[in-house]
C-alpha cells in the first residue's frame, strides 16, 4: 500500500503549505514593522497639519507686529465736492473743504476751414505755439493740410496741448487746441514766424472757447487757490481731488477695520492651532480618542508654551487682557473689540507701542521702550517654526524613523524571500523523492497482489 502518513507522499508538500508558512512569518516579522510605519506616517501627516497651523499663526503675528498696520489711514467724506486719499502716518484730523470753482483747461478754436484736407499755407515756413510760457515751433509748407497741422501739434507739443479737428457743419471744420493742464497760466497763443500762412484763421482768428482758470476753495474757512483740481500739497500725506462746487467735511482716521481684522485673524489662528494640539496630544486609555502625539514631549511642551505666552507678555506695563484679550478654561482665546477700540481711542500710540513695540507713556508721564507683545509672541513661536528649529528637527526625526523602518521591513522581506526560495527547492526535491517511494511501493503492492491471486 502507498505511504499515507501526514507529511509523506507526493503532492503533500504543496505551494499552499508554503504560502501558509510564509503568511505566518509575515505576520511575525513584517506586519509589526508595517504597523510602526503606518503610525509614523500618521505622525508625519499630523505634523504637517500642525506645521501649517503654526505657519498661519506666525504670519498673523507678523501682521500685527508691523508698525505699518497702525500707520494705515482711512478717510471719510461727508459731501460730494471732493475725494480724499490718505497716505500712511498722515495726521489724524477733521476739516472742511468748500469748493467755489474748479480749475479749468484753456480751450481755443480756429476759424472755419472747408475740410480737414484744406491746405493752410502758400509756402514753406513755421509757426510758434506758446503755452504756459513754453514755445513750440511747428513747421509747414505749401502742401500742409489742416489735418497735417493737427498731427504736428500733437507730435511736437502733445505733453502740453491736445489738438483735434471738429466738423461743426457741412463744409465747416475747425481746429480745437486745449491745454493738458488747468489754471490761469495755460493761455494758448499761435503766431506765424514766416508769414506764409494762407490767412489768420490759425493765428488772429483763434477764439477762446473756455478760459483756463485756477481752482478756488477754502480749507476750514481759509481761502486757497491752486492751478489744478488735484491737490497734493495742502496737507502732507493727503491727495485731494476737487470734484464739484460745494462743501464737504473730511475725516482722517486710523484704519481701525484693518487693525481689528488682523487682530481677530490672530485670535482665529491661535485657536485653530490650539484645537489641533489639544486633539493630537490628548492622553487616553482609549486608542480611538488618544492623540497621535500623546507621548511626544516636544508637542506637549509647544502646547504649554502657546498656552502660557498670552498671559506672560507685556513688557511690565500691562497685559494682553488690558487690551480686550481673554482666555477661557478650555484655552480658547477671544477678543473684546469694545475694550480694544476704547484703548485705541484713549491712546493709539500706546496701543501700537504695547503690541508692536516703541515708546510707551505711563500714567505718570514717564516712558519706557517696549519690544512689543507681538514681537515677544513671534520670538516664542519662531523657536518652533523657524528653519531648522524644533518642528523641523522633530520632522527630521519622524522621517529618519520612517526610513529606518522601511529598511527593516525590506530586510525582513528579503530574508523571508530567501528562506522560502530555499524551502521551495527543498520541497520540490522532497516531493520528487516521495513520488519515487510511492512508485516503488505501488510496484511491490502489485507483485504481492499478483502472487496472492496465483496461490
LONU-82224 format. One record per atom (N, C-alpha, C): z, y, x. Coordinates in steps of 0.05 Angstrom, whole numbers, plus 5000, padded with zeros to 4 digits. Example, Ala and Ser with C-alpha at 12.3 -4.5 7.8 and 13.67 -1.06 7.14 Angstrom:
515648865264
515649105246
515649345264
514249555257
514349795273
515750015258
END
This chain:
500049765017
500050005000
500050255018
499150475007
498950725023
501650855027
501851025048
504351165054
504551385033
506851405020
507151594999
509751765000
511251735022
513751885025
513052185026
515052365018
514652655018
514052755046
511852895049
511053005075
509352815091
508652585080
506952395094
504552325077
502252325090
499852255075
497752475076
495352415072
493152605073
493452805049
492753055055
492853275035
495653355027
497653255041
500453345034
500953615048
500153645073
500553895088
498254085081
498454215058
496354385048
496754675054
494654845048
494855135052
496955255034
497255135011
499355234992
502155225005
502555005019
505154975033
505455195054
503355245069
503455455090
503955725077
502555775054
502856035041
505756075031
506955865021
509755875012
511655935035
511155805057
512755855081
512456135091
509956225091
509356505100
510656705082
510556655056
511856845037
514856865043
516056635049
518956635054
519556795080
517856765100
518256905125
517657205121
515657275105
515157555100
517557685086
518657545067
521057655053
523357695072
523557525093
525757535111
525357745133
522857765143
522357935167
520758185162
519058195141
517258415136
518258595114
518958475091
519758635068
522058825073
524158745087
526358935093
525459185108
523559145127
522459365142
520759545123
519259425105
517659575086
519459745068
521659635060
523559785044
524660025059
525259985085
526160205101
523960415104
521460325107
519260515109
518960675084
519160545061
518960685035
521160885032
523560815042
525861005040
525361245058
524361205082
523761425100
521461595089
519561465076
517361605064
518361785041
520261685026
521561845005
522962085017
524262045039
525662265053
523662475063
521462375073
519362555083
518262725060
517762605037
516762755014
518862945004
521362865003
523563034994
523863275013
523663225039
523863435058
521663645054
519263555048
517063745043
517763925020
519063814999
519863984976
521964184985
523964095000
526064275010
524864485028
523064405045
521864585064
520264805050
518864725029
517264925013
519165114999
521365014988
523365194975
524665384995
525265285018
526465455039
524565665048
521965595050
519965795058
519766015037
519665935011
519666124989
522166304990
524366184997
526866334998
526766545020
525966465044
525866665066
523766875061
521566805048
519567015041
520767215021
522367125002
523567314983
525667484996
527067375016
529067535031
527567745048
525367665060
523867855078
522868085062
522068045037
521068255020
523168475014
525768385013
527868575006
528968715031
528868575054
529968705078
528068905090
525668925078
523669125087
524369395076
524569605093
525169875083
522869985067
520469875071
518269965056
518669935026
520069725018
520569674990
522069904977
524070014991
525670224980
524270494982
522270514998
520770765001
518570794981
517870574967
515670584948
516370784925
514370924915
514871124894
513071064870
514171134847
512571124822
512571404810
510471464795
510171734784
509971704753
511071904740
510771934711
509772214705
507772224687
506572484680
506672514649
508072714640
508172774612
506273004607
503872934597
501673134594
499173014606
496973144600
494373034609
492873224628
494173434636
492773634653
492473544682
494073354691
493973264719
494472964720
493572844743
494472574751
495672604779
497672434785
499072464810
499572184822
498972174848
499571934864
501572014886
503571834890
505671904909
505671694932
505671784957
505771604980
508671514983
509071315000
511771215006
513471435018
516071425010
518071605020
517771895012
515971954993
515872224982
518472294969
519272554972
521772644960
521872584930
524072474921
524472424892
525072694879
523572754858
523773024846
522373024819
522673264805
521273304780
520273594780
517873644769
516773914769
514673944747
513874184741
511874234721
509374354734
507074284724
504474394733
503074494708
502374754709
500974884687
498174974697
496074834688
493374894698
492075104680
491375344693
489975554678
486975514678
485875434700
482975364701
482475174724
480375014720
479574824741
477674954760
477574854785
475574934804
472874834796
470774994800
468074904792
466174934815
463974784813
461774804833
459975044827
458675134848
456575334844
453975194837
452675274815
450075144807
448075374803
445775344816
443575544813
440975394807
439275544792
436675434785
434375624794
432175504800
429775654809
428275764785
426175914791
424275994770
422675754761
420975784741
419575554729
417075484745
416575224748
414175114760
412774934740
410174914742
408574754723
408974464725
409674374750
410174084754
411674054781
412773814784
414173764809
412173744832
409673694826
407673664846
406373934854
407174154842
406074414848
406974494876
405074604892
405774684919
407274954918
408874994939
410675224939
409975444959
407975384978
407475574999
404475585005
403775815017
400875855024
400375785053
402475725069
402075655097
404675545108
404675475134
407075365146
409175575151
411675485150
413975665154
416575525149
418675685145
421275565139
422875755121
424775635108
426575795091
429475725100
431275905094
434175875101
435775825076
437475625076
439375565055
442175615066
443675785053
446375845063
448375765041
450375615049
452575555030
455175545046
457175665035
459875665048
459675765077
457875955082
457576065109
456075895128
454875675119
453375495137
450475515130
448775555152
445875575148
444475315153
442375265136
440675025139
437775115138
436175035158
433375105159
431674895146
430074975126
428274785111
425374865118
423974685132
421174745139
419274675115
416974815114
414974765094
412274825105
410174745091
407474815098
405874835073
403274875076
401574925052
401374685033
402174445043
401974205026
404774135013
406774285020
409474215010
409674274980
410474074965
410874104936
413774154929
414274214904
417074254895
418673994899
417373764894
418673504899
419373474928
417473554946
417973534974
420273704983
420473944972
422574134978
425274014970
425373904946
427873784937
428873564956
426973394965
427673184983
428673295010
427273505020
428073625046
430873745044
431473875022
434173995019
436273785019
435873565005
437773345004
438073205031
435873175045
435973045071
437473215092
436973475091
437973655112
440773765105
441173835080
443673965072
445273805051
444673545050
445873375029
448873355030
450173415053
453073405054
454373645039
452773855035
453874095023
452674154996
450274064990
448974124965
447573884953
447173884927
445473694914
443073834901
440673734906
438273864895
436973654876
436173754853
434773584834
432773754818
430673624807
428673764791
428973674762
429073864744
429473814716
427073924700
425973754682
423873844664
425173974640
424874234638
426174384616
424474354591
421974404593
420074374571
417474254582
415574204565
412974114574
411674324592
411074254617
409874444635
411874634648
414574584644
416574764656
418574594672
418374614699
420174464716
421774664733
424174614737
425874794753
427574624773
427974754797
429674634818
432574724813
434374534811
437174594809
438574514836
440174704846
441674654871
444574704864
446274504869
449174534863
450774464888
452974594891
454774544914
456174274910
456574134932
458173884931
461073954926
462074154939
464874234936
465174454915
467674514908
468274714888
469574964901
469775174886
471175414896
469275654900
470575884904
469076134906
467476154932
468075984951
466576004977
463875864975
463275734953
460875564952
458375714942
458275974947
455876134939
453376034953
451276004939
448775904950
446676124951
445376164974
443176354977
440876214991
438376284982
435976174995
434176405001
433076415026
431376625035
429076515051
426776665050
424376575065
424276695093
424276525113
424276615141
421476715149
419376595137
416676645147
414876805129
415676845105
414077005086
411676855075
411676595077
409276445067
409776295041
412276325029
412676215003
410776344983
409876194963
407976304943
409076534928
411576524920
412876744906
415876724910
417376874894
420276884897
421776694878
420376514866
421776334848
423976164861
423776134888
425775984903
427676154919
427276414917
428976604932
430176794912
428977014908
429977214889
429977114860
428376914855
428276814828
430476614821
432176544840
434376354835
436476504818
437476364797
439576484780
441976294778
444376414775
446876264774
447276144746
447475884745
448075744720
451075714717
452375654739
455375634739
456375734766
458175924764
459376034789
461575854799
461675824825
463875674837
466475844837
468475734824
471075884824
473275704833
475475824841
477875674850
479475574826
481075364832
482975264812
485475444812
486475504789
488975664787
490975504769
493275474780
495475334766
498075434776
500275354762
502975434770
504475174777
506175194797
508074984804
510875094798
512174974778
514775084770
514675384766
512475484755
512175764749
510975924771
510775814795
509675964818
506575934818
505176164819
502276154818
501076034843
499175854840
497875714862
494875724858
493375764880
490475764880
489475564900
487475394892
486275204910
483275204904
481675144925
478775134922
477874874909
479674674908
478974414898
480874324876
479874144858
481674034838
483273804849
482673714873
484273514886
486073654906
488673644901
490573804916
492473604931
492273604958
493973424973
495673574993
495773844991
497274005010
499474164996
500074104971
502174254957
504974144965
505273874963
507773744969
507073504987
508473475009
507973255028
508172985013
506072825015
506172555003
504972544976
504272764964
503172764937
500172834937
498672684921
495872754917
495572814887
495073074881
494973164853
492073224846
491173114824
488473164813
488773324788
487573574788
487573744765
485373644746
486073584721
484173454703
483173634680
484973804670
484173974648
486274194645
485574404630
487374624625
489774524608
492174594616
494474514601
496874474620
499174404608
501674374623
502574084624
503673994646
504673724649
507273734665
509073544658
511573504673
511273254689
511873274715
511373054733
514072964745
514572704745
516872584757
516172394780
517472424803
517072244826
519672094829
519471824826
521871654827
521471424846
523771314854
523671064869
522570844851
520970674862
519670464846
521670244839
523270294819
525470114812
524269844802
522169854787
521069604776
520369404799
519169504820
518369334842
520869224857
522869404860
525369314873
526669094857
526969134831
528168934813
526568674813
523868704814
522168464815
522768294840
522968434863
523468294888
526268164888
528268314878
530968214879
531267974859
529967994836
530067764817
528567524828
526467574843
524967364856
526767214876
528367364891
530267234909
532267064894
533267164872
535167004856
533866744847
531466764837
529966524827
529466324850
528666424873
528066244896
530666124906
532866274906
535366164915
536265934896
536065984870
536965784851
535165534852
532565574856
530765344857
531465174882
532065304904
532765154928
535365004924
537365134913
539965004909
539764774889
538064804869
537664584850
536664334864
534664374881
533564144896
535664024914
537064194929
539164094947
541363944933
542264054910
544363914894
543463644886
540963614877
539863364868
539563164892
538563264914
537963084936
540363014953
542663154951
545063094967
547262974949
546662924924
548662824905
549662544913
552262514914
553562254920
554062104894
553461844894
553961684870
553761394878
555361234863
555160944867
552760824853
551560984835
549160904820
546760984836
545160794844
542760854861
540761024847
540761014820
538761164804
539461464805
541961534809
542661824809
543461924837
543761734856
544561814883
542261964897
542862184910
540762344923
539662214948
537162264954
535862154977
537262235003
538562475003
539862565027
542962565024
543962385007
546762375002
548462315027
547162185046
548662115071
547662275095
546162485090
545062645112
546762895116
548162915138
549963135144
548363395147
545863375157
544263625161
543763765135
542963615115
542363735089
544863835075
547063685078
549563775065
550564025079
550264045105
551064285119
549464525111
546764485108
545064705099
545764795071
546464615053
547264675026
549864845027
551764765043
554264925045
553765205056
551865225075
551265485087
550065675065
548265565049
547065725028
549065805007
550965625001
552965684981
554865904990
555565895016
557566085027
556366355034
553766365040
552666615052
552766855033
552566805006
552567024987
555167174988
557367034991
560067164990
561067255017
559667175039
560667235065
559067445081
557467605066
555867805080
556568085068
555868295082
556368555072
557068765093
557468685117
557968875139
560669015137
562468905120
565069025119
565369265100
563269335086
563369565068
562969485039
563269235033
562869145006
561768865006
561068774982
559868504979
557468514961
556068294960
553768274942
554568304913
557068224907
558068244879
558168544870
558668724889
558769014882
556069114872
553968974878
551269064870
550068894847
551868754833
550968604810
550368314814
550568214838
550167924843
552667774835
552367534825
554567364817
553767074819
555766904822
555266614824
557266464807
556266294789
558066144772
559065894786
560665734772
561965504784
559965284792
557765284779
555665094787
553965184810
554565424821
553065524844
550465674836
550165744811
547765884802
548166184806
546266304820
546366584826
545066744803
546166984798
545067154777
545167444786
543667614772
543767904778
544168054752
546168234753
546568414731
544968664737
542668694724
540768914730
542069184724
543769194704
545069444698
546869544721
548469364732
550169444755
548469514779
546369364784
544569424807
543269694803
542269754779
540970014774
542970244776
545370204767
547470404769
548070474798
548070274815
548470324844
546170484855
543670424847
541370574856
541470864846
542370894822
542671174811
544771334826
546871194833
549071334846
548471414875
547171234890
546571294918
544471094928
541871154924
539770974932
539670924962
540571124978
540571085007
542670875015
544970885002
546970685009
546170405000
544770384978
543770124969
541870014989
539970184998
538070105018
539470015044
541470175053
542870105078
544369845075
545669805052
547169555048
545269315048
543069335034
541269105031
539369065055
538269285065
536169265086
537069365113
539369495114
540369595140
539969895142
541770015158
541570305162
544270435161
544270695157
546770845157
547970845129
550370745127
551870735102
554070935102
554271105081
556271315079
558571225062
560971215073
563371135059
564271355040
566171295022
567071485003
568571715016
569671675040
571071885055
569172055072
566571995070
564572155085
563872035112
565471845121
564771715147
562371535144
561071465165
558671305164
558971055182
557470855175
557370605191
554470505190
553670395213
550970285214
551069985207
549469905187
549469635178
546969485186
547269225191
544869065195
543369015169
544869015147
543568965121
544168685112
545068665087
545768395076
543368205078
540968295072
538768115072
537668055100
538268215119
537868145147
539767925155
542267945146
544267735151
543367475138
542467495113
541467255099
539167125114
537367295123
534967195138
535867045163
537767155178
538767025202
539766745196
541366715175
542466455167
540366265159
538466355142
536366175132
534466095154
533866285172
531966225193
533066025214
535665985214
536865775231
535765505223
534765485198
533665235188
530665245186
529465485181
526665495174
524865575197
525865695218
524165785240
522865545254
520765605269
519365385284
521365245303
521364985301
522964815318
525964855313
526664965289
529464985281
530264725267
532564745252
533864505242
531964335225
530564455206
528864295188
526564165204
525364315223
523264195239
524263945254
526663975266
527763755282
528563515263
529563585240
530163375220
527663225212
525563375207
522963245200
521863075223
522263175248
521363015271
522862745272
525362755265
526962515265
525962315244
525262415221
524162235200
521462125209
519762295220
517162195230
517461985252
519462035270
519961835291
520861575280
522661585259
523661345247
521361195233
519661345219
517361215206
515561075226
515061205249
513361075269
514660825280
517260845285
518660615296
518660385276
519060445251
519060235230
516260115227
514160285228
511460175227
510859995250
511960065273
511559895297
513059625293
515459645282
516959395277
515559215257
514459345236
513059185216
510559055228
509059215243
506659095255
507358875274
509458905290
510358695308
511158445293
512658475271
513458245256
511058095244
509058255233
506658135222
505057985243
504858105267
503357975288
504757715297
507457715298
508857465305
508457255285
508557325259
508157125238
505257035237
503357215242
500557135243
500156925264
501356975288
501156785310
502456515303
504856535291
506356295284
504656115265
503556245244
502256095224
499456005232
498256145251
495756045262
496255785277
498455775292
499155525306
499855305285
501455375264
502155175244
499655065230
497855245225
495355155211
493954945227
493754995254
492454795271
494054535272
496754565274
498354325274
498154165248
498154305226
497954175200
495254025198
493154155208
490554025207
490553765223
491853775247
491953535264
493653325251
496053405240
497753215226
496353085202
494853245188
493453145164
491352945172
490052995195
487952805204
489252545212
491552555225
492952315233
493852155209
494952295190
495952165166
493652035151
491352175150
488952055137
488151795151
488251795178
487651545193
489551325186
492151395186
494251195179
493751085151
493051255133
492551165105
490150985104
488051035121
485650865121
486350585131
487950575153
488750315165
490450165145
492250305132
493950175112
492350065089
490350215081
488650115059
487149865067
486249855093
484849625102
486549375102
489049405112
490849165113
491549085084
491849275067
492449215040
490249055027
487749135032
485448985021
485348705032
485848665059
485848405071
487948225058
490248345055
492448185043
491748095015
490648275000
489848214973
487748004972
485848014991
483747804993
484847534999
486747515018
487947265025
489547155002
490947334988
492547244965
490747124943
488347244941
486447154920
485246884927
484946824954
483746574963
485746344965
488246414963
490346204966
490346014941
END
